[in-house]
Amino acid sequence: MGGKQLRGIKGGAAVKAFLRAGGIKKSTKGSHVNIKMANGQLITIPVTKELKIGLLKDALRKAGLTESQFLELL
């Protein structure tokens, strides 16, 4: 996948998807949410805006999810 499906995803939707994938919401600071994934990685997601592709792909890599797995969780 090239990432076209990852465009236009809001931070709030991404946070919910990471929580469905087994993440635990740790803390919120300003407009950012920290999620600890089952593999021990900590992901920080800005909730208030549309996510950039690079940030989202890095979060997926840390979470151990593929793009298709993430899209199914949305």
N, CA and C atoms as an extended XYZ file, in Angstrom:
222
Properties=species:S:1:pos:R:3:atomname:S:1:resname:S:1:resid:I:1 pbc="F F F"
N         0.834       -1.185        0.000 N   MET     1
C         0.000        0.000        0.000 CA  MET     1
C         0.871        1.237        0.000 C   MET     1
N         0.449        2.229       -0.709 N   GLY     2
C         1.254        3.425       -0.831 CA  GLY     2
C         0.974        4.484        0.209 C   GLY     2
N        -0.074        4.365        0.952 N   GLY     3
C        -0.389        5.353        1.963 CA  GLY     3
C        -1.565        6.232        1.602 C   GLY     3
N        -2.123        6.054        0.383 N   LYS     4
C        -3.272        6.878       -0.004 CA  LYS     4
C        -4.439        6.675        0.942 C   LYS     4
N        -4.629        5.457        1.432 N   GLN     5
C        -5.728        5.187        2.346 CA  GLN     5
C        -5.500        5.851        3.704 C   GLN     5
N        -4.256        6.168        4.011 N   LEU     6
C        -3.937        6.771        5.309 CA  LEU     6
C        -4.153        8.280        5.320 C   LEU     6
N        -4.447        8.868        4.190 N   ARG     7
C        -4.648       10.319        4.129 CA  ARG     7
C        -6.005       10.697        4.730 C   ARG     7
N        -6.040       11.823        5.401 N   GLY     8
C        -7.295       12.347        5.921 CA  GLY     8
C        -7.753       11.733        7.232 C   GLY     8
N        -6.875       11.003        7.915 N   ILE     9
C        -7.265       10.379        9.182 CA  ILE     9
C        -7.051       11.384       10.313 C   ILE     9
N        -8.096       11.611       11.085 N   LYS    10
C        -8.029       12.539       12.219 CA  LYS    10
C        -7.369       11.853       13.410 C   LYS    10
N        -6.753       12.645       14.264 N   GLY    11
C        -6.069       12.118       15.429 CA  GLY    11
C        -6.969       11.325       16.361 C   GLY    11
N        -8.179       11.824       16.580 N   GLY    12
C        -9.118       11.138       17.472 CA  GLY    12
C        -9.459        9.739       16.981 C   GLY    12
N        -9.653        9.593       15.667 N   ALA    13
C        -9.957        8.277       15.088 CA  ALA    13
C        -8.757        7.344       15.223 C   ALA    13
N        -7.557        7.889       15.037 N   ALA    14
C        -6.350        7.076       15.160 CA  ALA    14
C        -6.168        6.594       16.596 C   ALA    14
N        -6.430        7.471       17.562 N   VAL    15
C        -6.314        7.083       18.972 CA  VAL    15
C        -7.259        5.927       19.273 C   VAL    15
N        -8.504        6.018       18.811 N   LYS    16
C        -9.468        4.942       19.049 CA  LYS    16
C        -9.002        3.636       18.414 C   LYS    16
N        -8.422        3.709       17.214 N   ALA    17
C        -7.934        2.510       16.534 CA  ALA    17
C        -6.783        1.882       17.313 C   ALA    17
N        -5.854        2.693       17.816 N   PHE    18
C        -4.730        2.150       18.595 CA  PHE    18
C        -5.222        1.538       19.906 C   PHE    18
N        -6.256        2.118       20.500 N   LEU    19
C        -6.822        1.539       21.716 CA  LEU    19
C        -7.489        0.198       21.413 C   LEU    19
N        -8.167        0.095       20.272 N   ARG    20
C        -8.776       -1.177       19.867 CA  ARG    20
C        -7.714       -2.236       19.597 C   ARG    20
N        -6.526       -1.793       19.197 N   ALA    21
C        -5.428       -2.717       18.901 CA  ALA    21
C        -4.721       -3.193       20.168 C   ALA    21
N        -5.206       -2.764       21.325 N   GLY    22
C        -4.620       -3.226       22.577 CA  GLY    22
C        -3.821       -2.183       23.325 C   GLY    22
N        -3.827       -0.949       22.837 N   GLY    23
C        -3.098        0.108       23.519 CA  GLY    23
C        -3.832        0.590       24.760 C   GLY    23
N        -3.076        1.207       25.662 N   ILE    24
C        -3.638        1.747       26.900 CA  ILE    24
C        -3.320        3.237       26.936 C   ILE    24
N        -4.362        4.048       27.117 N   LYS    25
C        -4.188        5.496       27.173 CA  LYS    25
C        -3.457        5.843       28.462 C   LYS    25
N        -2.286        6.460       28.330 N   LYS    26
C        -1.467        6.766       29.496 CA  LYS    26
C        -1.695        8.175       30.017 C   LYS    26
N        -1.571        9.158       29.154 N   SER    27
C        -1.737       10.537       29.624 CA  SER    27
C        -2.072       11.442       28.451 C   SER    27
N        -2.547       12.606       28.796 N   THR    28
C        -2.842       13.625       27.807 CA  THR    28
C        -2.124       14.896       28.224 C   THR    28
N        -1.444       15.526       27.272 N   LYS    29
C        -0.793       16.795       27.557 CA  LYS    29
C        -1.139       17.736       26.425 C   LYS    29
N        -1.928       18.739       26.734 N   GLY    30
C        -2.390       19.640       25.690 CA  GLY    30
C        -3.288       18.889       24.735 C   GLY    30
N        -2.938       18.916       23.461 N   SER    31
C        -3.758       18.243       22.459 CA  SER    31
C        -3.170       16.898       22.043 C   SER    31
N        -2.200       16.373       22.805 N   HIS    32
C        -1.550       15.114       22.472 CA  HIS    32
C        -1.916       14.024       23.476 C   HIS    32
N        -2.061       12.804       22.957 N   VAL    33
C        -2.384       11.650       23.799 CA  VAL    33
C        -1.250       10.640       23.697 C   VAL    33
N        -0.819       10.110       24.836 N   ASN    34
C         0.181        9.058       24.866 CA  ASN    34
C        -0.514        7.716       25.026 C   ASN    34
N        -0.146        6.762       24.171 N   ILE    35
C        -0.731        5.425       24.220 CA  ILE    35
C         0.404        4.424       24.343 C   ILE    35
N         0.311        3.555       25.351 N   LYS    36
C         1.302        2.495       25.505 CA  LYS    36
C         0.746        1.235       24.854 C   LYS    36
N         1.477        0.730       23.880 N   MET    37
C         1.035       -0.453       23.150 CA  MET    37
C         1.451       -1.718       23.902 C   MET    37
N         0.870       -2.835       23.526 N   ALA    38
C         1.132       -4.113       24.184 CA  ALA    38
C         2.608       -4.523       24.074 C   ALA    38
N         3.291       -4.061       23.015 N   ASN    39
C         4.706       -4.400       22.844 CA  ASN    39
C         5.630       -3.487       23.652 C   ASN    39
N         5.046       -2.563       24.432 N   GLY    40
C         5.835       -1.687       25.296 CA  GLY    40
C         6.171       -0.343       24.685 C   GLY    40
N         5.879       -0.143       23.420 N   GLN    41
C         6.189        1.117       22.753 CA  GLN    41
C         5.186        2.198       23.144 C   GLN    41
N         5.681        3.414       23.260 N   LEU    42
C         4.834        4.560       23.580 CA  LEU    42
C         4.619        5.383       22.308 C   LEU    42
N         3.366        5.652       21.991 N   ILE    43
C         3.005        6.412       20.793 CA  ILE    43
C         2.339        7.708       21.242 C   ILE    43
N         2.757        8.824       20.655 N   THR    44
C         2.144       10.116       20.946 CA  THR    44
C         1.407       10.593       19.707 C   THR    44
N         0.108       10.867       19.865 N   ILE    45
C        -0.738       11.262       18.747 CA  ILE    45
C        -1.398       12.610       19.052 C   ILE    45
N        -1.283       13.599       18.138 N   PRO    46
C        -2.035       14.842       18.309 CA  PRO    46
C        -3.500       14.592       17.942 C   PRO    46
N        -4.411       14.930       18.827 N   VAL    47
C        -5.819       14.571       18.654 CA  VAL    47
C        -6.581       15.586       17.816 C   VAL    47
N        -6.152       16.821       17.797 N   THR    48
C        -6.979       17.898       17.278 CA  THR    48
C        -6.936       18.084       15.768 C   THR    48
N        -6.058       17.405       15.062 N   LYS    49
C        -5.962       17.683       13.625 CA  LYS    49
C        -5.749       16.410       12.818 C   LYS    49
N        -5.728       16.583       11.513 N   GLU    50
C        -5.468       15.490       10.590 CA  GLU    50
C        -3.991       15.097       10.710 C   GLU    50
N        -3.734       13.797       10.737 N   LEU    51
C        -2.363       13.315       10.926 CA  LEU    51
C        -1.587       13.323        9.615 C   LEU    51
N        -0.315       13.644        9.705 N   LYS    52
C         0.556       13.574        8.541 CA  LYS    52
C         0.953       12.113        8.331 C   LYS    52
N         1.208       11.765        7.086 N   ILE    53
C         1.498       10.377        6.728 CA  ILE    53
C         2.719        9.842        7.474 C   ILE    53
N         3.781       10.638        7.558 N   GLY    54
C         5.008       10.183        8.213 CA  GLY    54
C         4.786        9.863        9.681 C   GLY    54
N         4.056       10.723       10.366 N   LEU    55
C         3.773       10.500       11.782 CA  LEU    55
C         2.949        9.229       11.972 C   LEU    55
N         1.961        9.049       11.116 N   LEU    56
C         1.085        7.884       11.233 CA  LEU    56
C         1.841        6.595       10.921 C   LEU    56
N         2.676        6.615        9.883 N   LYS    57
C         3.452        5.413        9.532 CA  LYS    57
C         4.440        5.056       10.648 C   LYS    57
N         5.041        6.073       11.269 N   ASP    58
C         5.956        5.821       12.378 CA  ASP    58
C         5.207        5.212       13.562 C   ASP    58
N         4.006        5.716       13.841 N   ALA    59
C         3.194        5.175       14.928 CA  ALA    59
C         2.794        3.732       14.633 C   ALA    59
N         2.458        3.439       13.381 N   LEU    60
C         2.102        2.065       13.001 CA  LEU    60
C         3.293        1.130       13.188 C   LEU    60
N         4.481        1.598       12.801 N   ARG    61
C         5.695        0.783       12.959 CA  ARG    61
C         5.948        0.490       14.439 C   ARG    61
N         5.830        1.517       15.276 N   LYS    62
C         6.030        1.327       16.715 CA  LYS    62
C         4.995        0.374       17.304 C   LYS    62
N         3.759        0.470       16.812 N   ALA    63
C         2.676       -0.368       17.341 CA  ALA    63
C         2.736       -1.792       16.814 C   ALA    63
N         3.530       -2.018       15.769 N   GLY    64
C         3.611       -3.349       15.183 CA  GLY    64
C         2.409       -3.693       14.326 C   GLY    64
N         1.773       -2.673       13.746 N   LEU    65
C         0.595       -2.877       12.901 CA  LEU    65
C         0.938       -2.585       11.440 C   LEU    65
N         0.293       -3.303       10.542 N   THR    66
C         0.401       -2.973        9.125 CA  THR    66
C        -0.657       -1.927        8.808 C   THR    66
N        -0.530       -1.300        7.643 N   GLU    67
C        -1.524       -0.297        7.247 CA  GLU    67
C        -2.900       -0.921        7.141 C   GLU    67
N        -2.984       -2.111        6.571 N   SER    68
C        -4.293       -2.755        6.395 CA  SER    68
C        -4.918       -3.132        7.758 C   SER    68
N        -4.093       -3.591        8.698 N   GLN    69
C        -4.614       -3.903       10.043 CA  GLN    69
C        -5.169       -2.647       10.701 C   GLN    69
N        -4.433       -1.550       10.561 N   PHE    70
C        -4.862       -0.288       11.158 CA  PHE    70
C        -6.180        0.192       10.535 C   PHE    70
N        -6.270        0.117        9.214 N   LEU    71
C        -7.482        0.561        8.528 CA  LEU    71
C        -8.705       -0.246        8.940 C   LEU    71
N        -8.512       -1.532        9.237 N   GLU    72
C        -9.623       -2.366        9.706 CA  GLU    72
C       -10.101       -1.927       11.090 C   GLU    72
N        -9.189       -1.360       11.893 N   LEU    73
C        -9.538       -0.935       13.250 CA  LEU    73
C       -10.230        0.427       13.290 C   LEU    73
N       -10.174        1.154       12.209 N   LEU    74
C       -10.797        2.497       12.171 CA  LEU    74
C       -12.310        2.421       12.266 C   LEU    74
